[in-house]
Amino acid sequence: MNVQIPLAEILRPKNAADYIGQAHLMAEGTAFRRMIDGGAVHSMIFWGPPGVGKTTLALILANATGRQFYTLSAINSGVKDVREVIEKAGKDASQPILFIDEIHRFSKSQQDSLLGAVERGTVILVGATTENPSFEVISPLLSRCQVYVLKPLEEDDLLVIMQRAIDTLSGIHGFKIAIQEHEALIRISGGDARKLLNAIDIIVSSLLSSGQEMVITNENTLSIIQQNLALYDKSGEMHYDVISAFIKSMRGSDPNGAVYWLARMLTAGEDPLFIARRMVILASEDIGNANPTALVLANNCFDAVNKIGVPEGRIILSQTAVYLACSAKSNASYMAIESAMAAVQQLGDLPVPLHLRNAPTRLMKNMGYGKDYKYAHQYDGNFVNIEFLPEKLKGRKFFEPGHNPRENEAREKLRRNWGDKYGY
């Protein structure tokens, strides 16, 4: 028996009780869950990776509050479509929900066309995006929406979804389907429930058509999915796998892999600014001060592609990808901020040492604010050895230079300045 409706659609939860994952939002007693249960919803944007429940949450909001649900896809909807939906929604006194998938793909004019309806309360806007809304959503619209961050699904969540899928397919086909090994399925899913369900659907259909035993193993999972990768490409499921391969090729200093995956994305019609944005991030995260010019070039690449577009922009993207791949690498700055943020999480807001505090009033000066601070430019080499960290973090090293010419030079300078204090 062929299942016409996709398995992901069959299993889509209709209410909050059946929803899996996102416990920080959906657990009993959380502010978001209380909002759903109370029905007092507001305009919002769900930001998170694909397949983690953004669309499902929007539908649950509509079902729980009894509101009409309108949906638009930013990929194939224009300003005219937005206005038509808003006009229709304006005739509905229930203040319907307007769900816009991939809202980051809306142009400024398309987003502008939503403002009036959101301000007047004609609709409750629910947007879904895989991109940081701070960069992709215009400020006037963003200021009227609460942003909720959705996380990749945990393994326990995926196992529950997996069991639901097997139980459902067993009922549809009329015989028992078993999962003997699930590790390959979990790995393939990457925390994406839709990807997991599509994979299970493909595997079961393949086993059924070939007359094999209906037992899912790691071996037949990898074999069948490998044979059916084209099915994932058609629906865009490989989007994040390909960008991952692109990033890892540049991080791994392979320009050949980088330009191949770049070509794959461009041929598939990927947004060139999405690619350029990822290269800006990589230039800082994976190259950093080993070659500061990388960030300058990547940022210029983003600006140039934004002005020129494709197809000519492909040349600029290729030049930048090759440069980043061939550059010296260092993740020292990335690791430094991660370590510092971990310290903040662990120790909270430690007091600023008195000598580092500003003293704009006489009272503050009398309290010792700014006392014993030494102005570095008044000393040889523009350096003076004073303490710049809170007492509890004295001597803590967050930045460890990488092993490349530029950062080796920085290490030597730090060692000369600080001696043994930080262990450089």
N, C-alpha and C positions, 0 to 999 in steps of 0.2 A: 504494500500500500504506500503510495507516494503522499507525503505530507506537503500540501500546497502552501500553507501558512508557515513562515519561518519559525523554527523552534523558539528563538529568542522572543518572538511576538506572542507565541502561545503561553510562554512562562512569565510574561511581563506581569509583575504584581499590580493589583488593582487598589490595594489599600496599604496603610502604614504598617499594619501588623505583619503582612507578608513580605515586606521590603527587606532585602538582605544587604548588610554592609552599612558604612557611614554612621557608625554608632555615635560619633561625636555630634551628629545632627539628629539622628532618628531614635536614639534611646529614650525610654520613658523619662519624662522630667526635664529634658533639654528644652531650650527656648524654641528651637525650630519645631520640635514635636508638639509643644504646647500651642504653637501658632497653627499647625495643621489641625489639631484637635479642636481649637477654639474657633477656627474659621476666619480669623482676622488677618488675612494675607496682605502682603505688600509687593511692590515690584522688586524683582531680584535677578541676580545673575548667578548661575551655577558654573563654577570654573573647576575643571578637572580633566583627566585623561579620558580617552574613549572607553565606552563600555562599563562605566562605573555607576550608572543609574541616573543621569541628568534628566533625560526625557521621561523616565519613569516617575521621578519625583514631581515633575510638572503635572503629569497626568493624575498622580495621587492627590496633589493640591486641588485640582479641578474636581475630582470625584468627592473628596472629603468636604468641599465647600459648596457642592452643587452648582458650580459655575459652568457656563458654556466654555468650550475649549476650542480656540482657533490656533492654527499652527502655520508657520511659514518657514521655508528653508532659505537661508541667506545665499545659497549657491544658485538657486534659480528664481528668486523673487526680486522684483524691482520696486521702485518708489510707488508705481501705479498699484502694484499688488498690496503694498502696505496700506495705502490710502483706502483701497476697496475694503480690506478687512476691518480697518478702523471705522469706516462708515457703517458697515454692517454691525460691528460691535456696539456702536453708539446707539443703536436702536434697542439694545438689550439692557434692561434696567439692573440686571444681576451683576454688572461690572465683570464681564468675562475675562478669562485669562488668554493672553496672546503669547504663545510660545514660539520663540525664534531660535531655531537650531543653527549652530555655527555663526552666532551673531558677529563674531570677529571678522567675518567675510563681508559684512555690510559696509558700504562706502559711507563717507561722512554725510552725504546728502540723504542716503537711506536712513541712517541713524537720526538725522535731524527731523525726518518726517514722522518719527515716533514721539518726539518730545512733547508736542501739544497734547496728544492723547494720554500720555503718562502723567503729565502735569494736572490735567483736568480730571484724572481718574476714570477716563472713558474705558480704559483697559488696565488690567494688572499685567505688566510685562514680565515674562520669565524668559531670560536669555540663557543659552547654553554655549559654552566656549571651551576649547582646549588651550587657548592662548591667554596670557595675562591680560585681564580686562583693563588694567591701568594703562596699557599701551594701545589696546585695540578698540576700546569703547570711548566715544567722545566724552569729555568731562561733564557737560551739562546732563547727559543721560546717566552717566555713571553715578553722579551725585544724587540721583533720584532712585537709585537701586541699592539694595543690600547685596554684597557679594558673599556667596557661600562657597567654600573650597571643598571639593570632593576628592577623596584619596583613592589610590589604586586598591582594589579589593584584596583582603588578606586571604591566605590559603584556606583558612577555616570557612570563610564566606564562599569561596569557589567550590569547596567540597560539598557544601549544602546545595548550591546551584547544580552541581554535577549530579547529585543524587536525585534531585527533582527532575532533571532532564531524563535520566535513565528510567525513572518510574513512569514518566509521561510517555516516553517512546515505547516502553514495554507495553503500556496500555493501548497505545495506538496500533502497534504491530501485532498484538495478541500473543506475544511470547516473551520470556524473560531475557533481559539483556544484563550482562554483568560487567563490572569494571574490576579486573584483576589487579591492574597497576594504573596509578593515576599521575605519576610524576611527569610524564611527557605532556599530558594534557595541561597540567598546571603551568609547565614551562612555556608551552605554546601560547597559552592565554595571556601571559604577561600582566595579569591582574584585570583583564578585560573580559567581562562576563559574556558579551556578545560574541567575541572571538572564541571563547570556550564552547558556547552552545553551537555555534556554526561548525566547529571542529567535530563535536560529538555527532551532530547531524550527518556530516559527511562520512564519518567513520562507520556509523551504523548503516547508512545507505550502501556504502561500499561492501561491507561484510554481508549484507542482505543480498545484494545483486550477485556476489561471487559465491554465495552458498556456504560461506565459512561459518564457523562456530561464533555465536554472538557474545564473544568475550573480548573486552577491550584491554589491550596490553600496551606497554611502552613501545614494543617493537612494531605492532601493526599501526599504532597511532602515528609514529614517525614516518612509516612507509606510506601510509594512505595520504597523510597531509602533504607530504613531499610531492606526491603524484597530482595533488589537487590544488597546488599553490595558485594556479591561474584563477580559481574560483575566488580566492581571497583578493587577488589583484582587481578583479572586476568590481568588487564592492568597496574597494578602498581599504580593505582590512590590513594591507601590507604597509600602509602609510607610515606608521611609526617604526616598523621594522626597517624600512629603507632609510629613513632619516637617521636611525640609530647606526646603521652600517656606514652611512656617510660620515657621521661624527667620529665613529671609531676608526675609520680609515685615516682621517686627518690627524686624530690623536696618536695613531700608530705610525705616523710619518710615511704613509703610502699614498703618493699623489695619484697613482694609477687607480687604486680602489676608490679614491675620493671623486675623481672625474667620472668614473663609471656610474657610481650611485647618484651623482649629480645629474648625469644624462638620463638615468632611469626616472628621476623625479621630474625633470623638465619634460620628458616625453609623455609622462602621465598627466601633465597639466598642473603640477604642483605650483602653488603660489610662490613666485620667486622671492618675495619679501620674507616668507616663512623660512626659506633656505638661508637668505642673507642674515636674518636675525639670529639663526642658530650659529652662524659663523662668527658673529660679534661675540656671542656668549663664549664659544670655544676659544677665541683669541685671548680672552681674559682668564678663563678657567683652566685651560690646558697649556697656554704659552706664557701668559703673564709677563713678568719682567725679564724672562729669559730673552725676550725680543719685544719690547714695548711697541715697536712699529706695527706689529701684527694687529693690535687693536685699532690703530689709526687706519690701516688699510681696510680692515673688515668694516669699520664704521663708514668709511668712504664708499665702500662697495654697496652697503645698504642704501646710502643716499643716491648713488649713481643709478642703481637698479630701480629705485623709486621714481627717478626722473625719466629714465629711458624705457623701462619695461622690457618685455621680450618681443622678438627673438634676440635683439642685439645684447640685451642684458646677460645672456648666457655666457658671453665672452668674459665679462667682468666677474661673474660668479666663478667661472673656471680659473681665471687668473688668481683670484683670491683663495680658492680652495687649494690650488697647487702651492701657493706661497705658504699657507698655513700648514699644509702637510709637510713641507720641506723645512719649516722653521724649527729652531731649538724649542724644547718643551719644558714647562715647569708648572706644577699645580700648587706652588708654594703660597700664593696669595689666596687661592681658594681654601686651602687647608688652614691658613691663618684665621680667616674670618669664621670658618666652621668651628675651630677650636675656641675662639673668643666668644662666639655665641653660645657654645656649650657651657663655658664658664659663667656667662650671664644667667643661663637657665638654672645652673646648679647653685650659684651663690646670690642671685638676685641683684638688686640695685645697691652695690657697695658705695659708700660715701666717697665723694671726690676729696682727695687730700687737700688740706687747707691752703697749701702754697700754690695749688693749681687753680683755686677758685678766683673768680672775678670779684673785685671789691669796689663797687660803684658808690657806696655810702661810707660815711665816717664810722658808723656802727659796725659795719662789716670789717673795716680795717682794724678797729679795736678788738674784734673777735678773732683776728689772726688771718683773715682771708687775704691771700696773696703774699703773706709774709714768707720770706726766705726763697721766693721764686727768683730764679736767675735767668736773665735774658740771653739766650744762646749767642746772639749776634755780637755780644760784647766780649766774647771769649775767642781764643785762638781756634781756628778751624770751625768756627760757628757751632761749637759743641761745649756743653757743660754737663757734668755728671750729677744729675738730680733724679729723684724718683718720680715716675710718671704713672705708676699703677697704684690702685688702692692697697692698703697695708696687707690684706689677706692674699693678694696676688703678687706680692713683691718677689721679683726674680722669675716670674712665670714667663716662659717663652712660647709665644703663639706662632711667630713667623720663623720658619726654618728654610733658609735659601736652598734652591735647587742646585744641582751640580752642572752648571753651564758657565761659560765665561762671564756673562754679565752678573749673575748672582754669586759667583765665586768672588768677584770684585766687591760686591755688597757685603759678603760675609767677612772679608778681610777688614773692610772699613768698620763694620759693627764690632769686630773683635778688638780693633785698635781703640775704639771709643769706650766700649763697655767692659773690656778685660774679661774676667771670668763670670761676670754677673749672670749672663744669659747662656753661657756655654757655647758661644760661637767659636 
